[in-house]
């Protein structure tokens, strides 16, 4: 179950985008919001109104609980959710059980689908896990109409890693060697593959989705495998370089190689290099970028590394979180921070560890989540940084001038000053909303409040990427 949960965190807050990078001292108390004793959160889901659902666990040496928490847009606990802001499962009093929730999947009606897992590990017997798929109403109560899948006491090699919502509304769940598909009510879709289960011939480490295409990481083969959809036998592969990681962002895949400092390759949904990025799809850097990337809405990358600061006797004084920004065309942004580096200093005597989970919120700000040095305290500390506007590539600037949104934010009808072809609207996580159109306008009345992206083509054949806010 622990493998399901390790991912980036989504943080909260809704305010205007600033034009300079700096810690936001207006956030919380002197720039920090502290939540004491609420748990450890490994994955999260941003809601259209800027609130966030945090899912994870609460764990001490004697207690383990699965916890889902909701924070308001200002970072405070939403006490109207669940019981005092939390929904908790504490099924086992035995401390050998580790209980936790996976990332919550948001449905259009505001309900949340997630996996609850309980892993048994006494250090002697073989480890087993029990998993249940369940659904919560938007207020944090259990939706008993959801007939979720469950499995008891399976070996670690067979437990599910995560779930996704397909464009059709059905739910996809995957594990090491299988994919399962479920109906919207949580029942197994027996029309899919072999009674709802499709076996995969290699070890899956991660699954991602762009549109209707499914991408599997073949862990042993060190490659990405693309399927046209979850049922397809038509595959295309991309071999991952040694010592590399990858990121799915919108309709693109970024492959980060650590050899010779850093090299980033930008691919489209079909594994073809994006020619407008770097040198024919590949950008090389003479400085170390670190191992952690987050993305701004127009494609800028924020990379993070760490710098240790010592006194004259060699004692550690503090740690710097050092951020660099890479522009959407693959060039380093020398105007970012000081000489291209923005630093956040964490003193050695801070109550939290210096490393953080980072996320760029749909409001355009960068959020940082720190965990207490004493993990049994279950405290979390939130900070946020203002970010300057992105420096768009010349091509993107020209396109923005060519076609724009006449009135933004939008309430009922999205109206443009030029025609679009093959236009599709995505949320900020890159998932399709189901709205596609041609021409100068479309209704967005059914969309929830939040930020969205339009991907399209102009009449002249140029790619268009526009962002709008739905009120």
Secondary structure, 3 states (H helix, E strand, C coil): CHHHHCCCCCCCCCCCCCCCCEECCCCCECCEEEECCCCEEEEEEECCCCCEEEEEEEECCCCEEEEEEEECCCCCECCCCCECCEEEECCCCCCCEEEEECCCEECCCCCEEEEEEEEECCCCCCCEEEEEEEEECCCCCECCCCCCCEEEEEEHHHCCCEEEECCCCCEEEECCCEEEEECCCCCECCCCCECCEEECCCCEEEEEEECCEEEEEECCCCEEEEECCCCCCCEEEEECCCCEEEEEECCEEEEEECCCCEEEEEECCCCCECCCCCECCEEEECCCCCCEEEECCCCCEEEEEEEEEECCCCCEEEEEEEEEEECCCCCECCCCCECCEEEEEEECCCCECCCCEEEECCCCCEEEEEEECCHHHCCEEEEEEECCCCCCCHHHHHHHHHCCECCCCECCEEEEEEEEEEEEEEECCCCEEEEEEEEEEEECCCCCCEEEEEEEEECCCCEEEEEEEEC
